[in-house]
Amino acid sequence: MPIDILDPNVENSIEEEIRHQDTMCVNESEIEHRWYDNLKYMVIGLAFGVVFVKAEIISWFRIQEMFRFQSFHMYGVIGSAVVVGMLSVLLIRRFNIKTIEGETIVIASKTFNKGQIYGGLLFGFGWAITGACPGPLFAQIGNGASVVLVTLLSAIAGTWVYGYFREKLPH
């Protein structure tokens, strides 16, 4: 039996399948928060930025050392972040840990697709060329590297382009 593309149920299932890849859609909070509840994220972000500056993670030279295989510094930082992430996911799954508000955390299973290779290559090339990935961008700007605003605007433009062409890209 052929699939009717104009059938709203088919459209909804396709949209649901694509949006299932968006973690925010899976774990979006149902609780109505007051505006000042978000201040805790600003405080954590500022602390995160200070750690990035002090650990020299925002240093263009440290990033270039990594891409030239001249230093272990950044590999150690990234490796420990991967280990912490793996342990966190393991603990969340094993003990069914909930959010601070008591909501269930859903970790959707992911399937490999060729779009991840293309995206990873684009991300890596951009990181190597600019010396910045999305995490440290704001810390670099806050530390006075105003030229990084170009990288930030490029990242925003790239995100918009991805969103615009998302349905046509290999997923």
PyMOL CGO cylinders between C-alpha atoms (Angstrom):
from pymol import cmd
from pymol.cgo import CYLINDER

trace = [
    CYLINDER, 0.00, 0.00, 0.00, 1.56, 3.34, -1.01, 0.3, 1, 1, 1, 1, 1, 1,
    CYLINDER, 1.56, 3.34, -1.01, 2.14, 6.04, 1.59, 0.3, 1, 1, 1, 1, 1, 1,
    CYLINDER, 2.14, 6.04, 1.59, 0.11, 9.19, 1.08, 0.3, 1, 1, 1, 1, 1, 1,
    CYLINDER, 0.11, 9.19, 1.08, 2.49, 12.11, 1.74, 0.3, 1, 1, 1, 1, 1, 1,
    CYLINDER, 2.49, 12.11, 1.74, -0.44, 14.48, 2.12, 0.3, 1, 1, 1, 1, 1, 1,
    CYLINDER, -0.44, 14.48, 2.12, -1.84, 12.37, 4.96, 0.3, 1, 1, 1, 1, 1, 1,
    CYLINDER, -1.84, 12.37, 4.96, -1.37, 14.45, 8.16, 0.3, 1, 1, 1, 1, 1, 1,
    CYLINDER, -1.37, 14.45, 8.16, -0.53, 11.31, 10.16, 0.3, 1, 1, 1, 1, 1, 1,
    CYLINDER, -0.53, 11.31, 10.16, 2.42, 10.58, 7.84, 0.3, 1, 1, 1, 1, 1, 1,
    CYLINDER, 2.42, 10.58, 7.84, 3.59, 14.21, 8.04, 0.3, 1, 1, 1, 1, 1, 1,
    CYLINDER, 3.59, 14.21, 8.04, 3.37, 14.09, 11.83, 0.3, 1, 1, 1, 1, 1, 1,
    CYLINDER, 3.37, 14.09, 11.83, 5.33, 10.85, 12.04, 0.3, 1, 1, 1, 1, 1, 1,
    CYLINDER, 5.33, 10.85, 12.04, 8.07, 12.22, 9.75, 0.3, 1, 1, 1, 1, 1, 1,
    CYLINDER, 8.07, 12.22, 9.75, 8.26, 15.43, 11.77, 0.3, 1, 1, 1, 1, 1, 1,
    CYLINDER, 8.26, 15.43, 11.77, 8.24, 13.40, 14.99, 0.3, 1, 1, 1, 1, 1, 1,
    CYLINDER, 8.24, 13.40, 14.99, 11.09, 11.23, 13.69, 0.3, 1, 1, 1, 1, 1, 1,
    CYLINDER, 11.09, 11.23, 13.69, 13.18, 14.28, 12.75, 0.3, 1, 1, 1, 1, 1, 1,
    CYLINDER, 13.18, 14.28, 12.75, 12.40, 16.15, 15.97, 0.3, 1, 1, 1, 1, 1, 1,
    CYLINDER, 12.40, 16.15, 15.97, 13.18, 13.03, 18.01, 0.3, 1, 1, 1, 1, 1, 1,
    CYLINDER, 13.18, 13.03, 18.01, 16.81, 13.84, 17.28, 0.3, 1, 1, 1, 1, 1, 1,
    CYLINDER, 16.81, 13.84, 17.28, 16.40, 17.11, 19.18, 0.3, 1, 1, 1, 1, 1, 1,
    CYLINDER, 16.40, 17.11, 19.18, 17.07, 16.42, 22.84, 0.3, 1, 1, 1, 1, 1, 1,
    CYLINDER, 17.07, 16.42, 22.84, 15.27, 19.61, 23.86, 0.3, 1, 1, 1, 1, 1, 1,
    CYLINDER, 15.27, 19.61, 23.86, 12.04, 18.32, 22.37, 0.3, 1, 1, 1, 1, 1, 1,
    CYLINDER, 12.04, 18.32, 22.37, 12.36, 15.07, 24.32, 0.3, 1, 1, 1, 1, 1, 1,
    CYLINDER, 12.36, 15.07, 24.32, 13.30, 16.63, 27.65, 0.3, 1, 1, 1, 1, 1, 1,
    CYLINDER, 13.30, 16.63, 27.65, 11.44, 19.92, 27.48, 0.3, 1, 1, 1, 1, 1, 1,
    CYLINDER, 11.44, 19.92, 27.48, 10.16, 20.86, 30.91, 0.3, 1, 1, 1, 1, 1, 1,
    CYLINDER, 10.16, 20.86, 30.91, 6.42, 20.99, 31.50, 0.3, 1, 1, 1, 1, 1, 1,
    CYLINDER, 6.42, 20.99, 31.50, 6.87, 23.25, 34.53, 0.3, 1, 1, 1, 1, 1, 1,
    CYLINDER, 6.87, 23.25, 34.53, 6.20, 26.98, 34.13, 0.3, 1, 1, 1, 1, 1, 1,
    CYLINDER, 6.20, 26.98, 34.13, 9.30, 28.81, 35.42, 0.3, 1, 1, 1, 1, 1, 1,
    CYLINDER, 9.30, 28.81, 35.42, 9.58, 32.41, 36.58, 0.3, 1, 1, 1, 1, 1, 1,
    CYLINDER, 9.58, 32.41, 36.58, 12.02, 34.62, 34.65, 0.3, 1, 1, 1, 1, 1, 1,
    CYLINDER, 12.02, 34.62, 34.65, 14.53, 34.81, 37.50, 0.3, 1, 1, 1, 1, 1, 1,
    CYLINDER, 14.53, 34.81, 37.50, 14.77, 31.00, 37.71, 0.3, 1, 1, 1, 1, 1, 1,
    CYLINDER, 14.77, 31.00, 37.71, 17.11, 31.27, 34.74, 0.3, 1, 1, 1, 1, 1, 1,
    CYLINDER, 17.11, 31.27, 34.74, 19.64, 33.34, 36.70, 0.3, 1, 1, 1, 1, 1, 1,
    CYLINDER, 19.64, 33.34, 36.70, 21.15, 30.10, 38.04, 0.3, 1, 1, 1, 1, 1, 1,
    CYLINDER, 21.15, 30.10, 38.04, 22.16, 29.23, 34.47, 0.3, 1, 1, 1, 1, 1, 1,
    CYLINDER, 22.16, 29.23, 34.47, 23.86, 32.59, 34.08, 0.3, 1, 1, 1, 1, 1, 1,
    CYLINDER, 23.86, 32.59, 34.08, 25.85, 32.03, 37.28, 0.3, 1, 1, 1, 1, 1, 1,
    CYLINDER, 25.85, 32.03, 37.28, 26.88, 28.54, 36.16, 0.3, 1, 1, 1, 1, 1, 1,
    CYLINDER, 26.88, 28.54, 36.16, 27.79, 29.91, 32.72, 0.3, 1, 1, 1, 1, 1, 1,
    CYLINDER, 27.79, 29.91, 32.72, 29.96, 32.63, 34.26, 0.3, 1, 1, 1, 1, 1, 1,
    CYLINDER, 29.96, 32.63, 34.26, 31.71, 30.05, 36.47, 0.3, 1, 1, 1, 1, 1, 1,
    CYLINDER, 31.71, 30.05, 36.47, 32.16, 27.81, 33.43, 0.3, 1, 1, 1, 1, 1, 1,
    CYLINDER, 32.16, 27.81, 33.43, 33.74, 30.73, 31.54, 0.3, 1, 1, 1, 1, 1, 1,
    CYLINDER, 33.74, 30.73, 31.54, 36.14, 31.50, 34.40, 0.3, 1, 1, 1, 1, 1, 1,
    CYLINDER, 36.14, 31.50, 34.40, 37.23, 27.84, 34.45, 0.3, 1, 1, 1, 1, 1, 1,
    CYLINDER, 37.23, 27.84, 34.45, 37.76, 27.95, 30.67, 0.3, 1, 1, 1, 1, 1, 1,
    CYLINDER, 37.76, 27.95, 30.67, 39.95, 31.05, 30.98, 0.3, 1, 1, 1, 1, 1, 1,
    CYLINDER, 39.95, 31.05, 30.98, 41.98, 29.74, 33.93, 0.3, 1, 1, 1, 1, 1, 1,
    CYLINDER, 41.98, 29.74, 33.93, 42.48, 26.31, 32.32, 0.3, 1, 1, 1, 1, 1, 1,
    CYLINDER, 42.48, 26.31, 32.32, 43.58, 28.00, 29.06, 0.3, 1, 1, 1, 1, 1, 1,
    CYLINDER, 43.58, 28.00, 29.06, 40.88, 26.15, 27.13, 0.3, 1, 1, 1, 1, 1, 1,
    CYLINDER, 40.88, 26.15, 27.13, 40.04, 29.36, 25.27, 0.3, 1, 1, 1, 1, 1, 1,
    CYLINDER, 40.04, 29.36, 25.27, 43.64, 29.87, 24.19, 0.3, 1, 1, 1, 1, 1, 1,
    CYLINDER, 43.64, 29.87, 24.19, 44.04, 29.80, 20.42, 0.3, 1, 1, 1, 1, 1, 1,
    CYLINDER, 44.04, 29.80, 20.42, 47.62, 28.58, 20.94, 0.3, 1, 1, 1, 1, 1, 1,
    CYLINDER, 47.62, 28.58, 20.94, 46.45, 25.63, 23.09, 0.3, 1, 1, 1, 1, 1, 1,
    CYLINDER, 46.45, 25.63, 23.09, 43.94, 24.65, 20.41, 0.3, 1, 1, 1, 1, 1, 1,
    CYLINDER, 43.94, 24.65, 20.41, 46.59, 24.88, 17.69, 0.3, 1, 1, 1, 1, 1, 1,
    CYLINDER, 46.59, 24.88, 17.69, 48.94, 22.75, 19.83, 0.3, 1, 1, 1, 1, 1, 1,
    CYLINDER, 48.94, 22.75, 19.83, 46.23, 20.12, 19.97, 0.3, 1, 1, 1, 1, 1, 1,
    CYLINDER, 46.23, 20.12, 19.97, 45.61, 20.08, 16.22, 0.3, 1, 1, 1, 1, 1, 1,
    CYLINDER, 45.61, 20.08, 16.22, 49.37, 19.87, 15.61, 0.3, 1, 1, 1, 1, 1, 1,
    CYLINDER, 49.37, 19.87, 15.61, 49.75, 17.04, 18.17, 0.3, 1, 1, 1, 1, 1, 1,
    CYLINDER, 49.75, 17.04, 18.17, 52.27, 19.13, 20.14, 0.3, 1, 1, 1, 1, 1, 1,
    CYLINDER, 52.27, 19.13, 20.14, 50.56, 19.00, 23.55, 0.3, 1, 1, 1, 1, 1, 1,
    CYLINDER, 50.56, 19.00, 23.55, 48.34, 16.70, 25.57, 0.3, 1, 1, 1, 1, 1, 1,
    CYLINDER, 48.34, 16.70, 25.57, 46.61, 19.58, 27.43, 0.3, 1, 1, 1, 1, 1, 1,
    CYLINDER, 46.61, 19.58, 27.43, 43.44, 19.81, 25.34, 0.3, 1, 1, 1, 1, 1, 1,
    CYLINDER, 43.44, 19.81, 25.34, 43.21, 16.04, 24.82, 0.3, 1, 1, 1, 1, 1, 1,
    CYLINDER, 43.21, 16.04, 24.82, 43.27, 15.65, 28.60, 0.3, 1, 1, 1, 1, 1, 1,
    CYLINDER, 43.27, 15.65, 28.60, 40.48, 18.21, 29.03, 0.3, 1, 1, 1, 1, 1, 1,
    CYLINDER, 40.48, 18.21, 29.03, 38.33, 16.68, 26.28, 0.3, 1, 1, 1, 1, 1, 1,
    CYLINDER, 38.33, 16.68, 26.28, 39.06, 13.12, 27.46, 0.3, 1, 1, 1, 1, 1, 1,
    CYLINDER, 39.06, 13.12, 27.46, 38.05, 13.90, 31.04, 0.3, 1, 1, 1, 1, 1, 1,
    CYLINDER, 38.05, 13.90, 31.04, 34.86, 15.58, 29.77, 0.3, 1, 1, 1, 1, 1, 1,
    CYLINDER, 34.86, 15.58, 29.77, 34.01, 12.45, 27.77, 0.3, 1, 1, 1, 1, 1, 1,
    CYLINDER, 34.01, 12.45, 27.77, 34.61, 10.23, 30.83, 0.3, 1, 1, 1, 1, 1, 1,
    CYLINDER, 34.61, 10.23, 30.83, 32.48, 12.50, 33.06, 0.3, 1, 1, 1, 1, 1, 1,
    CYLINDER, 32.48, 12.50, 33.06, 29.71, 12.48, 30.42, 0.3, 1, 1, 1, 1, 1, 1,
    CYLINDER, 29.71, 12.48, 30.42, 29.80, 8.69, 30.11, 0.3, 1, 1, 1, 1, 1, 1,
    CYLINDER, 29.80, 8.69, 30.11, 29.64, 8.23, 33.88, 0.3, 1, 1, 1, 1, 1, 1,
    CYLINDER, 29.64, 8.23, 33.88, 26.81, 10.76, 34.14, 0.3, 1, 1, 1, 1, 1, 1,
    CYLINDER, 26.81, 10.76, 34.14, 24.71, 8.97, 31.50, 0.3, 1, 1, 1, 1, 1, 1,
    CYLINDER, 24.71, 8.97, 31.50, 25.44, 5.62, 33.15, 0.3, 1, 1, 1, 1, 1, 1,
    CYLINDER, 25.44, 5.62, 33.15, 24.32, 6.91, 36.56, 0.3, 1, 1, 1, 1, 1, 1,
    CYLINDER, 24.32, 6.91, 36.56, 21.22, 8.64, 35.14, 0.3, 1, 1, 1, 1, 1, 1,
    CYLINDER, 21.22, 8.64, 35.14, 20.14, 5.42, 33.41, 0.3, 1, 1, 1, 1, 1, 1,
    CYLINDER, 20.14, 5.42, 33.41, 21.05, 3.03, 36.21, 0.3, 1, 1, 1, 1, 1, 1,
    CYLINDER, 21.05, 3.03, 36.21, 19.48, 4.98, 39.08, 0.3, 1, 1, 1, 1, 1, 1,
    CYLINDER, 19.48, 4.98, 39.08, 16.68, 6.67, 37.09, 0.3, 1, 1, 1, 1, 1, 1,
    CYLINDER, 16.68, 6.67, 37.09, 17.88, 10.08, 38.28, 0.3, 1, 1, 1, 1, 1, 1,
    CYLINDER, 17.88, 10.08, 38.28, 15.38, 12.90, 37.84, 0.3, 1, 1, 1, 1, 1, 1,
    CYLINDER, 15.38, 12.90, 37.84, 15.82, 16.64, 37.36, 0.3, 1, 1, 1, 1, 1, 1,
    CYLINDER, 15.82, 16.64, 37.36, 15.88, 19.05, 40.31, 0.3, 1, 1, 1, 1, 1, 1,
    CYLINDER, 15.88, 19.05, 40.31, 12.16, 19.62, 39.71, 0.3, 1, 1, 1, 1, 1, 1,
    CYLINDER, 12.16, 19.62, 39.71, 11.51, 15.85, 39.77, 0.3, 1, 1, 1, 1, 1, 1,
    CYLINDER, 11.51, 15.85, 39.77, 10.93, 15.35, 36.04, 0.3, 1, 1, 1, 1, 1, 1,
    CYLINDER, 10.93, 15.35, 36.04, 12.17, 12.21, 34.29, 0.3, 1, 1, 1, 1, 1, 1,
    CYLINDER, 12.17, 12.21, 34.29, 15.28, 12.53, 32.13, 0.3, 1, 1, 1, 1, 1, 1,
    CYLINDER, 15.28, 12.53, 32.13, 14.87, 10.79, 28.78, 0.3, 1, 1, 1, 1, 1, 1,
    CYLINDER, 14.87, 10.79, 28.78, 18.05, 9.77, 26.97, 0.3, 1, 1, 1, 1, 1, 1,
    CYLINDER, 18.05, 9.77, 26.97, 16.95, 8.90, 23.46, 0.3, 1, 1, 1, 1, 1, 1,
    CYLINDER, 16.95, 8.90, 23.46, 18.80, 6.15, 21.66, 0.3, 1, 1, 1, 1, 1, 1,
    CYLINDER, 18.80, 6.15, 21.66, 20.76, 7.44, 18.72, 0.3, 1, 1, 1, 1, 1, 1,
    CYLINDER, 20.76, 7.44, 18.72, 21.38, 5.78, 15.39, 0.3, 1, 1, 1, 1, 1, 1,
    CYLINDER, 21.38, 5.78, 15.39, 24.44, 6.44, 13.29, 0.3, 1, 1, 1, 1, 1, 1,
    CYLINDER, 24.44, 6.44, 13.29, 24.01, 8.25, 9.99, 0.3, 1, 1, 1, 1, 1, 1,
    CYLINDER, 24.01, 8.25, 9.99, 26.36, 9.72, 7.41, 0.3, 1, 1, 1, 1, 1, 1,
    CYLINDER, 26.36, 9.72, 7.41, 25.27, 13.26, 8.24, 0.3, 1, 1, 1, 1, 1, 1,
    CYLINDER, 25.27, 13.26, 8.24, 27.22, 12.95, 11.50, 0.3, 1, 1, 1, 1, 1, 1,
    CYLINDER, 27.22, 12.95, 11.50, 30.43, 12.46, 9.52, 0.3, 1, 1, 1, 1, 1, 1,
    CYLINDER, 30.43, 12.46, 9.52, 29.80, 15.58, 7.42, 0.3, 1, 1, 1, 1, 1, 1,
    CYLINDER, 29.80, 15.58, 7.42, 28.79, 17.62, 10.46, 0.3, 1, 1, 1, 1, 1, 1,
    CYLINDER, 28.79, 17.62, 10.46, 31.80, 16.42, 12.45, 0.3, 1, 1, 1, 1, 1, 1,
    CYLINDER, 31.80, 16.42, 12.45, 34.17, 17.33, 9.62, 0.3, 1, 1, 1, 1, 1, 1,
    CYLINDER, 34.17, 17.33, 9.62, 32.64, 20.81, 9.24, 0.3, 1, 1, 1, 1, 1, 1,
    CYLINDER, 32.64, 20.81, 9.24, 32.79, 21.33, 13.00, 0.3, 1, 1, 1, 1, 1, 1,
    CYLINDER, 32.79, 21.33, 13.00, 36.41, 20.16, 13.20, 0.3, 1, 1, 1, 1, 1, 1,
    CYLINDER, 36.41, 20.16, 13.20, 37.55, 22.28, 10.26, 0.3, 1, 1, 1, 1, 1, 1,
    CYLINDER, 37.55, 22.28, 10.26, 35.84, 25.34, 11.71, 0.3, 1, 1, 1, 1, 1, 1,
    CYLINDER, 35.84, 25.34, 11.71, 37.38, 24.69, 15.12, 0.3, 1, 1, 1, 1, 1, 1,
    CYLINDER, 37.38, 24.69, 15.12, 40.86, 24.24, 13.64, 0.3, 1, 1, 1, 1, 1, 1,
    CYLINDER, 40.86, 24.24, 13.64, 40.61, 27.36, 11.48, 0.3, 1, 1, 1, 1, 1, 1,
    CYLINDER, 40.61, 27.36, 11.48, 39.09, 29.72, 14.05, 0.3, 1, 1, 1, 1, 1, 1,
    CYLINDER, 39.09, 29.72, 14.05, 40.55, 28.26, 17.24, 0.3, 1, 1, 1, 1, 1, 1,
    CYLINDER, 40.55, 28.26, 17.24, 37.12, 28.25, 18.83, 0.3, 1, 1, 1, 1, 1, 1,
    CYLINDER, 37.12, 28.25, 18.83, 34.31, 25.81, 19.39, 0.3, 1, 1, 1, 1, 1, 1,
    CYLINDER, 34.31, 25.81, 19.39, 30.86, 26.86, 20.65, 0.3, 1, 1, 1, 1, 1, 1,
    CYLINDER, 30.86, 26.86, 20.65, 31.60, 26.39, 24.37, 0.3, 1, 1, 1, 1, 1, 1,
    CYLINDER, 31.60, 26.39, 24.37, 34.53, 28.79, 24.70, 0.3, 1, 1, 1, 1, 1, 1,
    CYLINDER, 34.53, 28.79, 24.70, 33.24, 31.39, 22.21, 0.3, 1, 1, 1, 1, 1, 1,
    CYLINDER, 33.24, 31.39, 22.21, 31.57, 33.50, 24.87, 0.3, 1, 1, 1, 1, 1, 1,
    CYLINDER, 31.57, 33.50, 24.87, 34.51, 33.14, 27.27, 0.3, 1, 1, 1, 1, 1, 1,
    CYLINDER, 34.51, 33.14, 27.27, 36.86, 34.31, 24.51, 0.3, 1, 1, 1, 1, 1, 1,
    CYLINDER, 36.86, 34.31, 24.51, 34.66, 37.33, 23.82, 0.3, 1, 1, 1, 1, 1, 1,
    CYLINDER, 34.66, 37.33, 23.82, 34.36, 38.04, 27.55, 0.3, 1, 1, 1, 1, 1, 1,
    CYLINDER, 34.36, 38.04, 27.55, 38.14, 37.80, 27.84, 0.3, 1, 1, 1, 1, 1, 1,
    CYLINDER, 38.14, 37.80, 27.84, 38.51, 40.61, 25.29, 0.3, 1, 1, 1, 1, 1, 1,
    CYLINDER, 38.51, 40.61, 25.29, 39.05, 38.73, 22.02, 0.3, 1, 1, 1, 1, 1, 1,
    CYLINDER, 39.05, 38.73, 22.02, 36.49, 40.78, 20.14, 0.3, 1, 1, 1, 1, 1, 1,
    CYLINDER, 36.49, 40.78, 20.14, 37.54, 39.29, 16.78, 0.3, 1, 1, 1, 1, 1, 1,
    CYLINDER, 37.54, 39.29, 16.78, 35.78, 36.11, 17.93, 0.3, 1, 1, 1, 1, 1, 1,
    CYLINDER, 35.78, 36.11, 17.93, 32.49, 37.95, 17.32, 0.3, 1, 1, 1, 1, 1, 1,
    CYLINDER, 32.49, 37.95, 17.32, 33.02, 37.03, 13.65, 0.3, 1, 1, 1, 1, 1, 1,
    CYLINDER, 33.02, 37.03, 13.65, 33.23, 33.35, 14.65, 0.3, 1, 1, 1, 1, 1, 1,
    CYLINDER, 33.23, 33.35, 14.65, 30.10, 33.71, 16.82, 0.3, 1, 1, 1, 1, 1, 1,
    CYLINDER, 30.10, 33.71, 16.82, 28.14, 35.32, 13.97, 0.3, 1, 1, 1, 1, 1, 1,
    CYLINDER, 28.14, 35.32, 13.97, 29.39, 32.59, 11.61, 0.3, 1, 1, 1, 1, 1, 1,
    CYLINDER, 29.39, 32.59, 11.61, 28.24, 29.90, 14.06, 0.3, 1, 1, 1, 1, 1, 1,
    CYLINDER, 28.24, 29.90, 14.06, 24.82, 31.52, 14.30, 0.3, 1, 1, 1, 1, 1, 1,
    CYLINDER, 24.82, 31.52, 14.30, 24.62, 31.78, 10.50, 0.3, 1, 1, 1, 1, 1, 1,
    CYLINDER, 24.62, 31.78, 10.50, 25.67, 28.13, 10.14, 0.3, 1, 1, 1, 1, 1, 1,
    CYLINDER, 25.67, 28.13, 10.14, 23.00, 27.06, 12.62, 0.3, 1, 1, 1, 1, 1, 1,
    CYLINDER, 23.00, 27.06, 12.62, 20.38, 29.01, 10.69, 0.3, 1, 1, 1, 1, 1, 1,
    CYLINDER, 20.38, 29.01, 10.69, 21.51, 27.45, 7.38, 0.3, 1, 1, 1, 1, 1, 1,
    CYLINDER, 21.51, 27.45, 7.38, 21.35, 23.98, 8.92, 0.3, 1, 1, 1, 1, 1, 1,
    CYLINDER, 21.35, 23.98, 8.92, 17.83, 24.64, 10.21, 0.3, 1, 1, 1, 1, 1, 1,
    CYLINDER, 17.83, 24.64, 10.21, 16.75, 25.96, 6.83, 0.3, 1, 1, 1, 1, 1, 1,
    CYLINDER, 16.75, 25.96, 6.83, 18.08, 22.97, 4.87, 0.3, 1, 1, 1, 1, 1, 1,
    CYLINDER, 18.08, 22.97, 4.87, 17.58, 20.33, 7.60, 0.3, 1, 1, 1, 1, 1, 1,
    CYLINDER, 17.58, 20.33, 7.60, 14.90, 18.32, 5.83, 0.3, 1, 1, 1, 1, 1, 1,
    CYLINDER, 14.90, 18.32, 5.83, 17.03, 18.06, 2.68, 0.3, 1, 1, 1, 1, 1, 1,
    CYLINDER, 17.03, 18.06, 2.68, 20.22, 16.97, 4.51, 0.3, 1, 1, 1, 1, 1, 1,
    CYLINDER, 20.22, 16.97, 4.51, 21.26, 13.34, 5.09, 0.3, 1, 1, 1, 1, 1, 1,
    CYLINDER, 21.26, 13.34, 5.09, 20.01, 12.17, 8.47, 0.3, 1, 1, 1, 1, 1, 1,
]
cmd.load_cgo(trace, "trace")
